Amino acid sequence: MRSTPPDRPSARSGWRRLGTAAAATAALLLAGFGTAVQADAAPSATTAKATWTATPCATPKHKGELACNSYRVTGGLTAYQKEQAKITGITPKAADAATPSGYGPTDLRSAYGLTSAATSNGAGETIAIVDAYNDPNAEADLATYRSYYGLSACTTANGCFKKVSQTGSTTSLPASDTGWAEEISLDLDMASAVCPNCNILLVEATSATMANLGTAVNRAVTLGAKYVSNSYGGSESSSDTSYDSSYFNHAGVAITVSAGDSGYGAEYPAASKYVTSVGGTALAKATSTTRGWSETVWKTSSTEGTGSGCSAYDTKPTWQTDTGCTRRTISDVSAVADPATGVSVYDSYGITAGWYTFGGTSASSPIIAGVYALAGTPSTSSYPASFPYAKAGTSALNDVTSGNNGTCSTTYLCTAQSGYDGPTGLGTPEGVSAFTG
């Protein structure tokens, strides 16, 4: 059993190749807090299940591109809203996206034991966010998110924020894209939520091909980022081992990658042996536990949930010791991804400007990148994907032991258990000690 955890009160995105993405549906406004209605006046409202749709970039525009697998809530009530209704006695009502209705920075830090580290750590560190196409409102939307939650300003002017193309240009940027702008807002907000003292580098690839996204990863590293989040993935191919060498073999850099949102099945680059593959959970308040939170594997249906699996091409890294997969196993660690227990994001490009709730492993990847940043700069010869394995089975990680993301012949690859499993890896962060080497 774990001892009392640290920092506690006592009490596709991923991305998929064309043909594997879920079709995006029309964007709808998410439920926010509107005109107050007493909870006892409309009891059914507090049990209304959240509904969501894949973000528009879930369908690639061109053959050979990767696709985003993040989801945006469109109706019903999120876990955050239901919790607020319990506290305030006021039932949320569909409104105009004027108020956040997903978990915010305080919630995420509480859930993962990061409150003290987020206050004290991260200064001088740079988290890079790699996405495709341009979000012209990225800096302004990030400013709104950070201001609302009381985070310090992170702007181009003060040196905290920088946006570049895959060539490193700050002026010659890719074509703008509304769907990818939603993804970018999600990624930037999650990095800010977990590591508010960190600098943020947004690298925008010319398009969503592996070659361009990989070039953007290399650019991020060239520009000094020691933490690089990638919320994209696709079906594996025989080219993946060459992509490993060309784009992801960066010693001394923590590279996180979403495990995917299509349920059981391996995706790339989450399958790269050089990255930390990040699975997804459903996160809920749990007042009966010392931690105050509980998590299960995120699964909505047989085709929607966190990814996991056994790579067909990538060799097993030396730090992975599970025996049911002779090659690289996905995932390593995990964090919140279920849209029903989703995170608050501010976005304004191509949709009604306002607050939206997002899910998908596109949320969990930048969260884990932020945890690595709070833990401190990796040594120059290290591969940070190995760090959590040194703390397996300790109180440095929250072991997720319930739920599954599908069916498979080797049970632990798709079903949670004590210790390592595919859907959630070694578990979720409990402080930062599992993310330092």
C-alpha positions as CSV (number, residue, x, y, z in Angstrom):
1,M,0.0,0.0,0.0
2,R,1.1,3.6,-0.6
3,S,1.9,5.9,2.2
4,T,0.1,9.3,2.5
5,P,0.9,10.9,-0.9
6,P,2.9,14.1,-1.3
7,D,1.3,17.5,-1.6
8,R,-2.1,16.4,-0.4
9,P,-4.5,17.8,2.2
10,S,-5.3,15.3,4.9
11,A,-8.8,14.9,4.0
12,R,-6.7,10.2,-31.4
13,S,-5.4,12.8,-29.9
14,G,-3.6,11.7,-30.5
15,W,-3.5,11.8,-34.3
16,R,-4.4,9.1,-36.8
17,R,-3.7,8.7,-40.5
18,L,-6.4,9.3,-43.0
19,G,-9.0,6.5,-42.9
20,T,-8.7,5.8,-39.2
21,A,-10.0,9.0,-37.8
22,A,-13.6,9.3,-36.5
23,A,-15.6,11.8,-38.6
24,A,-15.9,15.2,-37.0
25,T,-19.4,16.5,-36.5
26,A,-20.7,20.0,-36.4
27,A,-19.4,22.1,-33.5
28,L,-21.9,22.9,-30.8
29,L,-21.6,25.2,-27.8
30,L,-20.6,23.5,-24.6
31,A,-22.7,23.6,-21.5
32,G,-21.7,26.3,-19.1
33,F,-23.2,27.9,-16.0
34,G,-26.1,30.0,-17.1
35,T,-29.1,31.4,-15.2
36,A,-29.1,29.8,-11.8
37,V,-31.6,27.0,-11.3
38,Q,-31.9,25.3,-8.0
39,A,-30.7,21.7,-8.1
40,D,-33.8,20.4,-6.4
41,A,-36.0,22.1,-9.0
42,A,-34.5,20.1,-11.9
43,P,-32.9,16.9,-10.5
44,S,-32.5,15.3,-13.9
45,A,-30.2,18.1,-15.0
46,T,-27.5,17.1,-12.6
47,T,-27.4,13.6,-14.0
48,A,-27.3,14.6,-17.7
49,K,-24.5,12.8,-19.4
50,A,-21.9,14.8,-21.3
51,T,-21.8,14.4,-25.0
52,W,-19.0,15.3,-27.3
53,T,-17.7,15.3,-30.8
54,A,-14.2,14.8,-32.4
55,T,-12.6,18.0,-33.2
56,P,-12.5,18.9,-36.9
57,C,-8.9,18.0,-37.3
58,A,-9.9,14.4,-36.6
59,T,-10.4,14.1,-40.3
60,P,-7.2,14.8,-42.3
61,K,-7.5,17.1,-45.3
62,H,-5.0,15.3,-47.4
63,K,-3.8,11.8,-47.9
64,G,-0.8,10.9,-45.8
65,E,-1.6,13.3,-43.0
66,L,-2.1,12.5,-39.4
67,A,-5.2,13.4,-37.6
68,C,-6.0,14.8,-34.2
69,N,-8.1,12.7,-31.9
70,S,-9.1,15.2,-29.3
71,Y,-12.8,15.6,-28.4
72,R,-14.8,18.7,-27.5
73,V,-17.8,18.4,-25.2
74,T,-21.0,19.6,-26.9
75,G,-23.7,19.1,-24.3
76,G,-24.8,17.5,-21.0
77,L,-22.8,17.9,-17.8
78,T,-19.1,17.2,-17.2
79,A,-17.7,15.8,-14.0
80,Y,-16.6,19.3,-13.0
81,Q,-20.1,20.7,-13.4
82,K,-21.7,17.9,-11.4
83,E,-19.2,18.5,-8.6
84,Q,-19.9,22.2,-8.7
85,A,-23.6,21.5,-8.5
86,K,-23.1,19.5,-5.3
87,I,-21.1,22.3,-3.7
88,T,-23.3,25.2,-4.7
89,G,-26.7,23.7,-5.0
90,I,-27.1,25.3,-8.4
91,T,-27.7,23.2,-11.5
92,P,-25.6,24.3,-14.5
93,K,-27.6,25.3,-17.5
94,A,-26.6,25.4,-21.2
95,A,-25.4,28.9,-21.9
96,D,-22.9,30.7,-24.1
97,A,-19.5,29.2,-23.2
98,A,-19.0,32.1,-20.9
99,T,-17.8,30.0,-17.9
100,P,-15.4,27.1,-17.7
101,S,-17.0,23.7,-17.3
102,G,-14.0,21.4,-17.1
103,Y,-11.2,20.8,-14.7
104,G,-8.9,23.8,-14.3
105,P,-5.3,24.1,-13.1
106,T,-6.1,23.7,-9.4
107,D,-8.0,20.5,-10.0
108,L,-5.2,19.0,-12.1
109,R,-2.5,19.9,-9.6
110,S,-4.5,18.5,-6.8
111,A,-5.3,15.3,-8.6
112,Y,-1.6,14.6,-9.4
113,G,0.1,16.0,-6.2
114,L,1.6,18.9,-8.0
115,T,0.5,22.0,-6.1
116,S,3.8,22.8,-4.4
117,A,5.9,21.9,-7.4
118,A,3.8,24.1,-9.7
119,T,4.4,27.0,-7.3
120,S,8.1,26.6,-6.9
121,N,9.4,24.8,-10.0
122,G,9.6,25.3,-13.8
123,A,11.3,28.8,-14.1
124,G,13.6,28.8,-17.0
125,E,12.3,25.5,-18.5
126,T,10.7,25.4,-21.9
127,I,7.9,23.1,-22.9
128,A,7.5,22.8,-26.7
129,I,4.1,22.0,-28.2
130,V,4.3,20.5,-31.7
131,D,1.1,20.7,-33.8
132,A,0.2,21.2,-37.5
133,Y,-0.9,24.3,-39.2
134,N,-1.3,27.8,-37.6
135,D,-3.5,29.1,-34.9
136,P,-3.5,32.9,-35.4
137,N,-5.2,33.4,-32.0
138,A,-2.9,31.1,-30.0
139,E,-1.2,33.8,-27.9
140,A,-4.4,35.8,-27.3
141,D,-6.4,32.7,-26.3
142,L,-3.6,31.5,-24.0
143,A,-3.6,34.9,-22.3
144,T,-7.3,34.6,-21.6
145,Y,-6.9,31.2,-20.1
146,R,-4.0,32.2,-17.9
147,S,-5.6,35.4,-16.8
148,Y,-8.9,33.7,-15.8
149,Y,-7.0,31.2,-13.6
150,G,-4.6,33.7,-12.1
151,L,-1.5,32.5,-13.8
152,S,1.3,34.9,-14.7
153,A,1.3,36.4,-18.2
154,C,3.1,34.3,-20.8
155,T,3.6,36.5,-23.9
156,T,6.0,37.1,-26.7
157,A,6.8,40.5,-25.2
158,N,7.9,39.1,-21.9
159,G,9.8,36.2,-23.4
160,C,7.6,33.4,-22.1
161,F,5.8,32.5,-25.3
162,K,7.2,32.0,-28.7
163,K,5.5,30.7,-31.9
164,V,7.5,29.5,-34.9
165,S,7.1,27.4,-38.0
166,Q,9.0,24.1,-38.5
167,T,11.8,26.2,-40.1
168,G,12.1,28.3,-37.0
169,S,10.5,31.4,-38.6
170,T,8.4,33.7,-36.4
171,T,6.8,35.4,-39.5
172,S,6.5,32.8,-42.2
173,L,3.9,30.5,-40.6
174,P,1.8,27.7,-42.0
175,A,-1.8,28.2,-43.3
176,S,-4.3,28.7,-40.5
177,D,-6.7,25.8,-39.7
178,T,-9.7,26.0,-37.3
179,G,-9.6,22.4,-36.2
180,W,-5.9,22.4,-35.4
181,A,-6.4,25.7,-33.6
182,E,-8.7,23.8,-31.1
183,E,-5.9,21.3,-30.6
184,I,-3.3,23.9,-30.1
185,S,-5.4,25.7,-27.5
186,L,-5.9,22.4,-25.6
187,D,-2.1,21.7,-25.6
188,L,-1.1,25.2,-24.6
189,D,-3.6,25.4,-21.8
190,M,-2.6,22.0,-20.3
191,A,1.1,22.9,-20.3
192,S,0.2,26.2,-18.6
193,A,-2.1,24.5,-16.0
194,V,0.6,22.0,-14.9
195,C,3.7,24.2,-15.2
196,P,2.7,27.9,-15.0
197,N,6.3,29.1,-14.5
198,C,7.5,27.4,-17.7
199,N,8.2,29.1,-21.0
200,I,6.1,27.7,-23.9
201,L,7.4,27.2,-27.5
202,L,4.7,26.4,-30.1
203,V,6.1,24.8,-33.2
204,E,3.7,24.7,-36.1
205,A,4.4,22.1,-38.8
206,T,3.5,23.0,-42.4
207,S,1.1,20.1,-42.6
208,A,0.2,17.0,-40.6
209,T,2.5,14.6,-42.3
210,M,5.0,12.6,-40.2
211,A,7.8,14.2,-42.1
212,N,6.7,17.8,-41.2
213,L,5.6,17.0,-37.7
214,G,8.9,15.2,-37.1
215,T,10.8,18.2,-38.5
216,A,8.9,20.4,-36.0
217,V,10.1,18.1,-33.2
218,N,13.6,18.5,-34.3
219,R,13.1,22.3,-34.5
220,A,11.8,22.3,-30.9
221,V,14.9,20.5,-29.7
222,T,17.2,22.8,-31.7
223,L,15.6,25.8,-30.1
224,G,16.4,24.4,-26.7
225,A,13.2,22.7,-25.5
226,K,13.9,19.9,-23.1
227,Y,10.2,18.8,-23.0
228,V,8.3,18.2,-26.2
229,S,4.6,17.3,-26.3
230,N,3.1,15.6,-29.4
231,S,-0.7,15.1,-29.4
232,Y,-0.8,13.1,-32.6
233,G,-0.4,9.5,-33.7
234,G,-1.3,7.1,-36.5
235,S,-1.3,3.5,-37.6
236,E,2.1,1.9,-37.5
237,S,4.2,1.3,-40.6
238,S,7.5,-0.2,-41.6
239,S,8.9,3.3,-41.8
240,D,8.6,3.9,-38.1
241,T,12.0,2.7,-37.1
242,S,13.5,5.2,-39.6
243,Y,11.3,7.9,-38.1
244,D,12.7,7.0,-34.7
245,S,16.2,7.8,-35.8
246,S,15.2,10.9,-37.8
247,Y,12.9,12.6,-35.4
248,F,12.6,11.1,-31.9
249,N,16.1,10.0,-30.8
250,H,16.9,13.0,-28.6
251,A,18.8,12.0,-25.5
252,G,18.3,14.5,-22.6
253,V,14.8,15.5,-23.9
254,A,11.5,14.3,-22.5
255,I,9.3,13.7,-25.5
256,T,5.7,12.8,-24.7
257,V,3.2,11.3,-27.2
258,S,-0.5,10.6,-26.9
259,A,-1.3,6.9,-27.0
260,G,-4.4,7.5,-29.2
261,D,-8.2,7.7,-28.7
262,S,-9.4,4.6,-30.7
263,G,-9.3,2.1,-27.9
264,Y,-7.0,-1.0,-27.9
265,G,-4.4,-0.9,-30.7
266,A,-0.9,0.4,-31.2
267,E,-0.2,3.8,-32.8
268,Y,2.9,5.7,-33.8
269,P,4.8,7.7,-32.7
270,A,3.5,6.5,-29.3
271,A,5.2,3.2,-30.2
272,S,8.6,4.9,-30.6
273,K,11.1,3.5,-28.1
274,Y,12.5,7.0,-27.5
275,V,9.3,8.6,-26.3
276,T,7.0,8.5,-23.2
277,S,3.7,7.1,-24.5
278,V,0.8,8.6,-22.5
279,G,-2.5,6.8,-22.0
280,G,-5.7,8.2,-20.7
281,T,-7.9,7.9,-17.7
282,A,-11.3,9.0,-16.4
283,L,-10.7,11.3,-13.4
284,A,-13.2,11.9,-10.6
285,K,-13.3,13.4,-7.1
286,A,-13.3,10.7,-4.4
287,T,-13.7,12.2,-0.9
288,S,-13.4,8.7,0.7
289,T,-9.8,8.4,-0.3
290,T,-6.7,10.1,1.1
291,R,-5.8,11.2,-2.4
292,G,-9.2,12.8,-2.9
293,W,-9.4,11.5,-6.5
294,S,-9.9,8.2,-8.3
295,E,-9.1,7.1,-11.8
296,T,-10.1,4.3,-14.1
297,V,-9.1,3.4,-17.7
298,W,-10.9,5.8,-20.2
299,K,-13.2,3.8,-22.4
300,T,-16.4,5.2,-24.0
301,S,-16.9,2.3,-26.5
302,S,-15.0,-0.4,-28.3
303,T,-13.7,2.2,-30.7
304,E,-13.3,5.2,-28.4
305,G,-10.9,5.2,-25.4
306,T,-7.3,5.4,-24.6
307,G,-4.9,3.5,-26.9
308,S,-2.5,0.8,-25.9
309,G,-0.9,-2.3,-27.5
310,C,2.2,-4.1,-28.6
311,S,4.2,-2.5,-31.4
312,A,4.6,-4.4,-34.6
313,Y,7.9,-2.7,-35.5
314,D,9.7,-0.9,-32.6
315,T,12.0,-2.9,-30.4
316,K,11.4,-3.0,-26.7
317,P,13.4,-0.4,-24.7
318,T,15.7,-1.8,-22.1
319,W,13.6,-0.3,-19.2
320,Q,10.4,-2.1,-20.2
321,T,10.2,-5.6,-18.6
322,D,6.6,-6.8,-19.3
323,T,6.7,-10.2,-20.9
324,G,3.5,-10.3,-22.9
325,C,4.9,-8.2,-25.7
326,T,8.3,-8.9,-27.2
327,R,8.5,-5.4,-28.8
328,R,7.7,-1.9,-27.4
329,T,4.5,-1.8,-25.3
330,I,2.2,1.2,-25.1
331,S,1.7,3.0,-22.7
332,D,4.3,4.2,-20.1
333,V,2.2,6.5,-17.9
334,S,-1.2,8.2,-18.1
335,A,-3.3,11.2,-17.1
336,V,-6.9,12.4,-17.5
337,A,-8.4,12.0,-21.1
338,D,-12.1,11.1,-20.8
339,P,-14.1,13.9,-22.2
340,A,-16.8,13.3,-19.6
341,T,-14.2,14.2,-17.0
342,G,-12.5,16.7,-19.3
343,V,-10.4,19.8,-19.0
344,S,-11.2,23.5,-19.4
345,V,-9.9,25.2,-22.5
346,Y,-10.3,28.7,-24.0
347,D,-10.5,28.9,-27.8
348,S,-11.7,31.6,-30.3
349,Y,-10.5,30.7,-33.8
350,G,-13.3,29.6,-36.1
351,I,-15.8,28.9,-33.3
352,T,-17.7,31.1,-30.8
353,A,-15.0,32.5,-28.6
354,G,-15.3,31.0,-25.2
355,W,-14.8,28.2,-22.7
356,Y,-14.9,24.6,-23.9
357,T,-14.3,21.2,-22.3
358,F,-11.9,18.9,-24.1
359,G,-10.8,15.3,-23.7
360,G,-8.7,12.7,-25.5
361,T,-5.1,11.7,-25.0
362,S,-4.3,15.1,-26.5
363,A,-4.9,16.4,-23.0
364,S,-2.8,13.8,-21.2
365,S,0.4,14.3,-23.3
366,P,1.0,18.0,-22.5
367,I,0.0,17.3,-18.9
368,I,2.8,14.8,-18.6
369,A,5.2,17.0,-20.5
370,G,4.5,19.6,-17.8
371,V,5.2,17.1,-15.0
372,Y,8.6,16.4,-16.6
373,A,9.3,20.1,-16.7
374,L,8.4,20.5,-13.0
375,A,10.8,17.6,-12.2
376,G,13.8,19.4,-13.8
377,T,16.1,19.2,-16.7
378,P,17.0,15.6,-17.7
379,S,20.7,14.7,-17.8
380,T,22.2,15.0,-21.3
381,S,22.6,11.3,-21.9
382,S,19.3,10.1,-20.5
383,Y,16.1,8.9,-22.1
384,P,13.4,10.3,-19.8
385,A,10.9,7.6,-20.9
386,S,12.8,5.3,-18.6
387,F,12.4,7.5,-15.5
388,P,9.0,6.3,-14.3
389,Y,10.1,2.7,-14.5
390,A,12.6,3.3,-11.7
391,K,9.7,4.2,-9.4
392,A,7.3,1.5,-10.5
393,G,5.2,0.3,-7.6
394,T,6.0,3.2,-5.3
395,S,4.0,6.1,-4.0
396,A,5.4,8.3,-6.8
397,L,2.7,6.9,-9.1
398,N,-1.0,6.4,-8.7
399,D,-1.6,2.8,-9.8
400,V,-4.8,2.6,-11.9
401,T,-6.2,-0.9,-11.4
402,S,-9.7,-0.9,-13.0
403,G,-11.2,-0.6,-16.4
404,N,-10.2,-1.7,-20.0
405,N,-10.0,-0.2,-23.4
406,G,-11.1,-3.3,-25.4
407,T,-10.4,-6.9,-25.8
408,C,-7.0,-8.6,-26.4
409,S,-5.4,-12.0,-26.1
410,T,-2.8,-10.8,-23.6
411,T,-5.0,-9.4,-20.8
412,Y,-2.8,-6.7,-19.3
413,L,-2.3,-5.0,-22.7
414,C,-5.9,-3.9,-22.7
415,T,-7.1,-4.2,-19.0
416,A,-5.9,-2.4,-15.9
417,Q,-4.3,-4.4,-13.2
418,S,-2.0,-3.8,-10.2
419,G,1.4,-2.7,-11.5
420,Y,2.1,-2.2,-15.2
421,D,-0.7,-2.4,-17.8
422,G,-1.1,-1.2,-21.3
423,P,-3.9,1.4,-21.0
424,T,-2.4,3.3,-18.1
425,G,1.2,2.2,-18.0
426,L,2.7,2.5,-14.6
427,G,-0.1,4.9,-13.5
428,T,-0.5,8.6,-13.1
429,P,1.8,11.2,-11.4
430,E,1.8,11.6,-7.7
431,G,4.2,14.5,-7.5
432,V,7.3,14.7,-9.7
433,S,9.7,12.2,-8.3
434,A,8.8,9.5,-10.9
435,F,9.8,12.0,-13.7
436,T,13.3,12.8,-12.8
437,G,16.4,10.7,-13.5
